[in-house]
């Protein structure tokens, strides 16, 4: 059985437990900073009972380890970021992409419509965490700088009376 443990700061190990005549033992199959496809393959090749890739990703998430997103997700994020900045696809590429995503060329949506909030978030989809953090700090500093309106002594709600 394979499992993931934190070893040092920002380091994790995939270990396999096994039964021996001297009692239970574990051996390290791989160590990593971020679980990616290369680490998954290394673990699967070294394990006596290879775990599934999905099971290994779930174990890493339970241990708090960062898990790399699939390359197609990274490409989608980059594409959405460029589109939100005004870049445009060539018409043929757009048709091929829509067809591959299942929307087709007739304009029928493959799923529920995208919300305005999701469209507004497109520009942040591929933004590095450092830049997101900087923007959040600036927003919080702005909120702290806003003046607070003074309230009166009494709250303007009607008095509650029991019958």
Phi and psi restraints in degrees (value plus and minus 20) as a CYANA .aco file:
   2 UNK   PHI    -115.6   -75.6
   2 UNK   PSI     124.6   164.6
   3 UNK   PHI    -168.0  -128.0
   3 UNK   PSI     143.4   183.4
   4 UNK   PHI    -135.4   -95.4
   4 UNK   PSI     115.6   155.6
   5 UNK   PHI    -152.2  -112.2
   5 UNK   PSI     130.2   170.2
   6 UNK   PHI    -102.4   -62.4
   6 UNK   PSI     113.4   153.4
   7 UNK   PHI    -126.5   -86.5
   7 UNK   PSI     -82.1   -42.1
   8 UNK   PHI    -146.9  -106.9
   8 UNK   PSI    -200.0  -160.0
   9 UNK   PHI     -76.6   -36.6
   9 UNK   PSI     103.1   143.1
  10 UNK   PHI      45.5    85.5
  10 UNK   PSI      -2.3    37.7
  11 UNK   PHI    -145.7  -105.7
  11 UNK   PSI     123.9   163.9
  12 UNK   PHI    -157.2  -117.2
  12 UNK   PSI     136.9   176.9
  13 UNK   PHI    -150.3  -110.3
  13 UNK   PSI     124.7   164.7
  14 UNK   PHI    -120.0   -80.0
  14 UNK   PSI     102.1   142.1
  15 UNK   PHI    -139.4   -99.4
  15 UNK   PSI     139.1   179.1
  16 UNK   PHI    -144.8  -104.8
  16 UNK   PSI     109.0   149.0
  17 UNK   PHI    -116.4   -76.4
  17 UNK   PSI     125.1   165.1
  18 UNK   PHI    -168.0  -128.0
  18 UNK   PSI     138.4   178.4
  19 UNK   PHI    -116.1   -76.1
  19 UNK   PSI     112.7   152.7
  20 UNK   PHI    -147.7  -107.7
  20 UNK   PSI     147.2   187.2
  21 UNK   PHI     -80.1   -40.1
  21 UNK   PSI     -46.4    -6.4
  22 UNK   PHI    -107.0   -67.0
  22 UNK   PSI     -19.6    20.4
  23 UNK   PHI      97.5   137.5
  23 UNK   PSI    -197.2  -157.2
  24 UNK   PHI     -88.8   -48.8
  24 UNK   PSI     121.0   161.0
  25 UNK   PHI    -156.4  -116.4
  25 UNK   PSI     140.6   180.6
  26 UNK   PHI    -152.7  -112.7
  26 UNK   PSI     132.5   172.5
  27 UNK   PHI    -153.9  -113.9
  27 UNK   PSI     127.8   167.8
  28 UNK   PHI    -102.4   -62.4
  28 UNK   PSI     108.0   148.0
  29 UNK   PHI    -113.8   -73.8
  29 UNK   PSI     -54.4   -14.4
  30 UNK   PHI    -185.8  -145.8
  30 UNK   PSI     131.3   171.3
  31 UNK   PHI    -140.5  -100.5
  31 UNK   PSI     130.5   170.5
  32 UNK   PHI    -179.2  -139.2
  32 UNK   PSI     143.8   183.8
  33 UNK   PHI    -119.1   -79.1
  33 UNK   PSI     -56.8   -16.8
  34 UNK   PHI    -158.3  -118.3
  34 UNK   PSI     109.9   149.9
  35 UNK   PHI     -95.3   -55.3
  35 UNK   PSI      96.8   136.8
  36 UNK   PHI    -147.9  -107.9
  36 UNK   PSI    -197.5  -157.5
  37 UNK   PHI     -81.5   -41.5
  37 UNK   PSI     -54.6   -14.6
  38 UNK   PHI     -84.4   -44.4
  38 UNK   PSI     -62.9   -22.9
  39 UNK   PHI     -87.0   -47.0
  39 UNK   PSI     -61.0   -21.0
  40 UNK   PHI     -79.5   -39.5
  40 UNK   PSI     -65.1   -25.1
  41 UNK   PHI     -85.1   -45.1
  41 UNK   PSI     -58.7   -18.7
  42 UNK   PHI     -82.2   -42.2
  42 UNK   PSI     -65.1   -25.1
  43 UNK   PHI     -83.1   -43.1
  43 UNK   PSI     -66.6   -26.6
  44 UNK   PHI     -83.2   -43.2
  44 UNK   PSI     -53.0   -13.0
  45 UNK   PHI     -96.9   -56.9
  45 UNK   PSI     -47.8    -7.8
  46 UNK   PHI    -114.1   -74.1
  46 UNK   PSI     -40.3    -0.3
  47 UNK   PHI     -96.0   -56.0
  47 UNK   PSI     126.3   166.3
  48 UNK   PHI     -95.1   -55.1
  48 UNK   PSI     -54.5   -14.5
  49 UNK   PHI    -142.1  -102.1
  49 UNK   PSI      70.0   110.0
  50 UNK   PHI     -80.4   -40.4
  50 UNK   PSI     109.5   149.5
  51 UNK   PHI     -98.0   -58.0
  51 UNK   PSI     142.0   182.0
  52 UNK   PHI     -94.6   -54.6
  52 UNK   PSI     135.9   175.9
  53 UNK   PHI     -81.7   -41.7
  53 UNK   PSI     -61.2   -21.2
  54 UNK   PHI     -86.4   -46.4
  54 UNK   PSI     -61.2   -21.2
  55 UNK   PHI     -82.7   -42.7
  55 UNK   PSI     -57.6   -17.6
  56 UNK   PHI     -88.2   -48.2
  56 UNK   PSI     -60.0   -20.0
  57 UNK   PHI     -84.2   -44.2
  57 UNK   PSI     -61.4   -21.4
  58 UNK   PHI     -83.3   -43.3
  58 UNK   PSI     -61.3   -21.3
  59 UNK   PHI     -84.0   -44.0
  59 UNK   PSI     -59.3   -19.3
  60 UNK   PHI     -85.6   -45.6
  60 UNK   PSI     -62.3   -22.3
  61 UNK   PHI     -84.7   -44.7
  61 UNK   PSI     -59.2   -19.2
  62 UNK   PHI     -82.2   -42.2
  62 UNK   PSI     -54.7   -14.7
  63 UNK   PHI    -101.6   -61.6
  63 UNK   PSI     -26.3    13.7
  64 UNK   PHI      65.9   105.9
  64 UNK   PSI      -6.4    33.6
  65 UNK   PHI    -101.5   -61.5
  65 UNK   PSI     123.6   163.6
  66 UNK   PHI     -90.9   -50.9
  66 UNK   PSI     119.6   159.6
  67 UNK   PHI    -138.5   -98.5
  67 UNK   PSI     106.6   146.6
  68 UNK   PHI     -88.2   -48.2
  68 UNK   PSI     120.5   160.5
  69 UNK   PHI     -99.6   -59.6
  69 UNK   PSI     135.6   175.6
  70 UNK   PHI     -81.7   -41.7
  70 UNK   PSI     130.3   170.3
  71 UNK   PHI     -76.4   -36.4
  71 UNK   PSI     -54.1   -14.1
  72 UNK   PHI     -86.7   -46.7
  72 UNK   PSI     -54.1   -14.1
  73 UNK   PHI     -87.1   -47.1
  73 UNK   PSI     -60.4   -20.4
  74 UNK   PHI     -82.1   -42.1
  74 UNK   PSI     -62.5   -22.5
  75 UNK   PHI     -85.0   -45.0
  75 UNK   PSI     -59.3   -19.3
  76 UNK   PHI     -84.6   -44.6
  76 UNK   PSI     -61.1   -21.1
  77 UNK   PHI     -82.0   -42.0
  77 UNK   PSI     -65.8   -25.8
  78 UNK   PHI     -82.1   -42.1
  78 UNK   PSI     -62.8   -22.8
  79 UNK   PHI     -83.6   -43.6
  79 UNK   PSI     -65.6   -25.6
  80 UNK   PHI     -83.1   -43.1
  80 UNK   PSI     -58.6   -18.6
  81 UNK   PHI     -83.1   -43.1
  81 UNK   PSI     -64.3   -24.3
  82 UNK   PHI     -85.6   -45.6
  82 UNK   PSI     -60.6   -20.6
  83 UNK   PHI     -84.1   -44.1
  83 UNK   PSI     -58.5   -18.5
  84 UNK   PHI     -88.6   -48.6
  84 UNK   PSI     -39.6     0.4
  85 UNK   PHI    -112.4   -72.4
  85 UNK   PSI     -13.8    26.2
  86 UNK   PHI      82.4   122.4
  86 UNK   PSI     -24.3    15.7
  87 UNK   PHI     -88.7   -48.7
  87 UNK   PSI     132.8   172.8
  88 UNK   PHI    -149.4  -109.4
  88 UNK   PSI     125.5   165.5
  89 UNK   PHI    -101.5   -61.5
  89 UNK   PSI     134.9   174.9
  90 UNK   PHI     -85.4   -45.4
  90 UNK   PSI     125.0   165.0
  91 UNK   PHI     -74.7   -34.7
  91 UNK   PSI     -61.1   -21.1
  92 UNK   PHI     -86.9   -46.9
  92 UNK   PSI     -61.1   -21.1
  93 UNK   PHI     -83.7   -43.7
  93 UNK   PSI     -59.3   -19.3
  94 UNK   PHI     -82.0   -42.0
  94 UNK   PSI     -66.0   -26.0
  95 UNK   PHI     -81.9   -41.9
  95 UNK   PSI     -63.3   -23.3
  96 UNK   PHI     -83.8   -43.8
  96 UNK   PSI     -61.7   -21.7
  97 UNK   PHI     -85.7   -45.7
  97 UNK   PSI     -65.6   -25.6
  98 UNK   PHI     -81.2   -41.2
  98 UNK   PSI     -60.1   -20.1
  99 UNK   PHI     -85.6   -45.6
  99 UNK   PSI     -62.1   -22.1
 100 UNK   PHI     -85.6   -45.6
 100 UNK   PSI     -51.5   -11.5
 101 UNK   PHI    -102.6   -62.6
 101 UNK   PSI     -26.6    13.4
 102 UNK   PHI      73.4   113.4
 102 UNK   PSI     -11.3    28.7
 103 UNK   PHI    -104.8   -64.8
 103 UNK   PSI     -50.5   -10.5
 104 UNK   PHI      57.5    97.5
 104 UNK   PSI     155.2   195.2
 105 UNK   PHI    -112.9   -72.9
 105 UNK   PSI     -27.7    12.3
 106 UNK   PHI    -103.7   -63.7
 106 UNK   PSI     -22.0    18.0
 107 UNK   PHI      68.3   108.3
 107 UNK   PSI     -22.4    17.6
 108 UNK   PHI     -91.9   -51.9
 108 UNK   PSI     108.5   148.5
 109 UNK   PHI     -90.5   -50.5
 109 UNK   PSI     121.8   161.8
 110 UNK   PHI     -98.8   -58.8
 110 UNK   PSI     -40.6    -0.6
 111 UNK   PHI    -169.2  -129.2
 111 UNK   PSI    -183.8  -143.8
 112 UNK   PHI     -85.5   -45.5
 112 UNK   PSI     133.5   173.5
 113 UNK   PHI     -84.3   -44.3
 113 UNK   PSI     132.1   172.1
 114 UNK   PHI     -98.6   -58.6
 114 UNK   PSI     113.3   153.3
 115 UNK   PHI     -94.0   -54.0
 115 UNK   PSI     140.4   180.4
 116 UNK   PHI     -82.9   -42.9
 116 UNK   PSI     -55.4   -15.4
 117 UNK   PHI     -83.7   -43.7
 117 UNK   PSI     -61.0   -21.0
 118 UNK   PHI     -86.6   -46.6
 118 UNK   PSI     -59.2   -19.2
 119 UNK   PHI     -85.3   -45.3
 119 UNK   PSI     -57.3   -17.3
 120 UNK   PHI     -87.7   -47.7
 120 UNK   PSI     -48.8    -8.8
 121 UNK   PHI    -101.0   -61.0
 121 UNK   PSI     -29.0    11.0
 122 UNK   PHI     -75.9   -35.9
 122 UNK   PSI     -58.2   -18.2
 123 UNK   PHI     -88.2   -48.2
 123 UNK   PSI     -36.7     3.3
 124 UNK   PHI    -121.0   -81.0
 124 UNK   PSI     -22.6    17.4
 125 UNK   PHI     -84.3   -44.3
 125 UNK   PSI     -51.4   -11.4
 126 UNK   PHI    -135.3   -95.3
 126 UNK   PSI      -1.6    38.4
 127 UNK   PHI     -98.0   -58.0
 127 UNK   PSI     114.1   154.1
 128 UNK   PHI     -83.0   -43.0
 128 UNK   PSI     131.4   171.4
 129 UNK   PHI     -76.4   -36.4
 129 UNK   PSI     -53.7   -13.7
 130 UNK   PHI     -83.1   -43.1
 130 UNK   PSI     -62.5   -22.5
 131 UNK   PHI     -89.5   -49.5
 131 UNK   PSI     -57.6   -17.6
 132 UNK   PHI     -82.5   -42.5
 132 UNK   PSI     -63.1   -23.1
 133 UNK   PHI     -83.1   -43.1
 133 UNK   PSI     -61.2   -21.2
 134 UNK   PHI     -83.0   -43.0
 134 UNK   PSI     -62.7   -22.7
 135 UNK   PHI     -85.3   -45.3
 135 UNK   PSI     -59.0   -19.0
 136 UNK   PHI     -85.1   -45.1
 136 UNK   PSI     -63.0   -23.0
 137 UNK   PHI     -80.3   -40.3
 137 UNK   PSI     -63.7   -23.7
 138 UNK   PHI     -82.3   -42.3
 138 UNK   PSI     -59.8   -19.8
 139 UNK   PHI     -85.3   -45.3
 139 UNK   PSI     -61.9   -21.9
 140 UNK   PHI     -86.9   -46.9
 140 UNK   PSI     -58.4   -18.4
 141 UNK   PHI     -84.6   -44.6
 141 UNK   PSI     -57.0   -17.0
 142 UNK   PHI     -84.4   -44.4
 142 UNK   PSI     -64.2   -24.2
 143 UNK   PHI     -82.4   -42.4
 143 UNK   PSI     -57.9   -17.9
 144 UNK   PHI     -86.4   -46.4
 144 UNK   PSI     -49.9    -9.9
 145 UNK   PHI    -101.9   -61.9
 145 UNK   PSI     -34.1     5.9
 146 UNK   PHI     -89.5   -49.5
 146 UNK   PSI     120.4   160.4
 147 UNK   PHI     -91.1   -51.1
 147 UNK   PSI     127.0   167.0
 148 UNK   PHI    -122.6   -82.6
 148 UNK   PSI     108.4   148.4
 149 UNK   PHI     -94.1   -54.1
 149 UNK   PSI     114.3   154.3
 150 UNK   PHI     -95.7   -55.7
 150 UNK   PSI     117.3   157.3
 151 UNK   PHI    -116.5   -76.5
 151 UNK   PSI     133.2   173.2
 152 UNK   PHI     -92.9   -52.9
 152 UNK   PSI     153.8   193.8
 153 UNK   PHI     -85.7   -45.7
 153 UNK   PSI     -60.1   -20.1
 154 UNK   PHI    -128.2   -88.2
 154 UNK   PSI     119.6   159.6
 155 UNK   PHI    -102.1   -62.1
 155 UNK   PSI     119.9   159.9
 156 UNK   PHI    -102.3   -62.3
 156 UNK   PSI      14.9    54.9
 157 UNK   PHI    -113.9   -73.9
 157 UNK   PSI     130.5   170.5
 158 UNK   PHI     -88.4   -48.4
 158 UNK   PSI     131.1   171.1
 159 UNK   PHI     -90.9   -50.9
 159 UNK   PSI     118.6   158.6
 160 UNK   PHI    -113.1   -73.1
 160 UNK   PSI     111.2   151.2
 161 UNK   PHI    -145.1  -105.1
 161 UNK   PSI     121.0   161.0
 162 UNK   PHI    -108.1   -68.1
 162 UNK   PSI     129.6   169.6
